[in-house]
Amino acid sequence: MNNAVDYLNVSKYKSGETALQRKVKVNKKSKLYKTAVEFESLFIKQMLNAMKKTINKTGLMKGGMAEDIFEDMLYDEYAKKMAETSNFGLAETIYKQLSLPANISAAKYK
């Protein structure tokens, strides 16, 4: 088994990527990459929601349910823009992992 793993060159770099993942070219126009960016935006949205919960509202301006709905939609858009323009790296990592052939991806876990 070790020979197969050595042959596939799936040793990890310090960044956590394998040699095969480093060789994968990211096609930002592909459907897989766009889906990975959408997933990254969901992750960012969850992060933003957790951060928003730490902020104490003063009660000076209470918008009620309308404000909550607007804020939720606003944070959705923030997350989408952050996923598209920022370099979190989650979308690229997902793309590279899912771009590898299934037999090669499975071999590194044996």
KADA-V309423 format. One record per residue. N is the residue number from 1. RES is the residue in one small letter. SS is DSSP state (@ for helix, = for strand, . for the rest). NEAR is the number of other C-alpha atoms within 12 Angstrom. Layout:
BEGIN
N:RES:SS:NEAR
N:RES:SS:NEAR
END
This chain:
BEGIN
1:m:.:11
2:n:@:14
3:n:@:12
4:a:@:17
5:v:@:22
6:d:@:18
7:y:@:15
8:l:@:24
9:n:.:22
10:v:.:28
11:s:.:22
12:k:=:17
13:y:.:13
14:k:.:8
15:s:.:12
16:g:.:15
17:e:.:22
18:t:=:25
19:a:@:25
20:l:@:29
21:q:@:30
22:r:@:23
23:k:@:15
24:v:.:20
25:k:.:18
26:v:.:25
27:n:.:16
28:k:.:17
29:k:.:13
30:s:.:15
31:k:@:15
32:l:@:22
33:y:@:28
34:k:@:22
35:t:@:23
36:a:@:32
37:v:@:33
38:e:@:27
39:f:@:25
40:e:@:32
41:s:@:31
42:l:@:26
43:f:@:25
44:i:@:30
45:k:@:27
46:q:@:20
47:m:@:19
48:l:@:24
49:n:@:22
50:a:@:13
51:m:@:13
52:k:@:16
53:k:.:11
54:t:.:10
55:i:.:11
56:n:.:9
57:k:.:12
58:t:.:8
59:g:.:9
60:l:.:8
61:m:.:8
62:k:.:11
63:g:.:14
64:g:@:13
65:m:@:10
66:a:@:11
67:e:@:13
68:d:@:15
69:i:@:13
70:f:@:14
71:e:@:19
72:d:@:19
73:m:@:16
74:l:@:17
75:y:@:26
76:d:@:25
77:e:@:20
78:y:@:24
79:a:@:28
80:k:@:27
81:k:@:21
82:m:@:26
83:a:@:29
84:e:@:27
85:t:@:15
86:s:.:18
87:n:.:16
88:f:.:20
89:g:.:26
90:l:@:26
91:a:@:33
92:e:@:33
93:t:@:29
94:i:@:25
95:y:@:31
96:k:@:28
97:q:@:31
98:l:@:24
99:s:@:27
100:l:.:26
101:p:.:17
102:a:@:12
103:n:@:15
104:i:@:24
105:s:@:22
106:a:@:16
107:a:@:22
108:k:.:27
109:y:.:15
110:k:.:14
END
